[in-house]
């Protein structure tokens, strides 16, 4: 009888633990990125009253006679299933659709989370709003390139100080379009001015002048050329390039008015503000020479003056694209995710954080949408994956199991009382 009572007591303890798990699941029904848990029961060792025997002669074998000693909690599993995504509209709220965990640091430790409720602090760091831990990822170089092969450490934090970070792009190319009049006289000319920028963001107004139409063109013209134009580029009174410098050439046109031969020319600008000299490629491939008025104008140049960061967007691949007041848009960083061979082996730390254990495996760090990692949805948060209906059903079953085992304890108590009363 003592064994029955002890079995009942062991079962009460096991059901109590299961009820604690159910209660915690239900309590976290609205916790961002929460992963529910479940309890597995296992029977305890059994007392063997008689061992099994094999058949012999005319007698058959007998099965073992065993009395179980109760139940125990064999495992408490975390269910790393995808939670539903809730639209928040906040650009720094991020949800992972698929595998992976965000990586956070306090400057010393690195932890993992599915809670993407992020925001910017006063220094422009991307942080977990609930704890202030900083988000890890790769920072872009000054040219906007992101090397995702770099190791992620506790110092790989992402910082985007809106309103204070300057950005500038040196001009490397100007594209022109238009027409040079095929009926122009030999002394006619036409000019077009474009503003370009050096490495410090200094502006330079470059005027390109087309003159001295030649028909037929001089010796050395490409086959098919019927006319040509000389050109010269100046900044103020300083010549920065013309048809005779370097690998530049005259502009040669065929009988259809199309530019043939070299369609790109180069000029070199030497700033006086301390910026380094730089070369700009002039793309003239869209210029024609038809019997119409001369109109040539720049339609594109890839430089930008200094500007400040106004806002940023985060793509599904984790790339953070900064938008600056000067119109420049360029990558500023990329969020890193980690993947585990056994995510259920992670250990809860509270605050929606996890840390690796010996059975979770080492984190496989990569960029979103690569190597089996999920995609990032900006403006969403992942909700708890707790199934409230299943939890209530488990609660009822657990309650009945607990009640049944209390009856075992009370019945055994009555039997022991009867045994004590035998002496009377």
Secondary structure as UniProt FT lines:
FT   HELIX           2..27
FT   TURN            28..30
FT   TURN            32..33
FT   STRAND          37..43
FT   STRAND          46..50
FT   TURN            57..58
FT   STRAND          65..68
FT   STRAND          71..78
FT   STRAND          85..87
FT   TURN            91..92
FT   STRAND          93..97
FT   STRAND          101..105
FT   STRAND          110..113
FT   STRAND          117..120
FT   TURN            122..123
FT   STRAND          125..128
FT   TURN            129..131
FT   STRAND          134..139
FT   TURN            142..143
FT   TURN            148..149
FT   TURN            154..155
FT   TURN            162..164
FT   STRAND          166..169
FT   STRAND          173..179
FT   TURN            182..183
FT   TURN            186..187
FT   STRAND          189..197
FT   TURN            199..200
FT   STRAND          203..214
FT   TURN            219..220
FT   TURN            223..224
FT   STRAND          227..235
FT   TURN            236..237
FT   STRAND          238..242
FT   TURN            243..244
FT   TURN            246..247
FT   STRAND          251..253
FT   TURN            255..256
FT   STRAND          258..260
FT   STRAND          264..269
FT   STRAND          278..288
FT   STRAND          295..301
FT   STRAND          304..314
FT   TURN            316..317
FT   STRAND          319..324
FT   TURN            325..326
FT   STRAND          329..339
FT   TURN            341..342
FT   HELIX           343..345
FT   STRAND          347..350
FT   TURN            351..352
FT   STRAND          353..355
FT   TURN            358..360
FT   STRAND          364..367
FT   TURN            368..369
FT   TURN            371..372
FT   STRAND          375..378
FT   STRAND          380..382
FT   HELIX           388..420
FT   HELIX           421..423
//
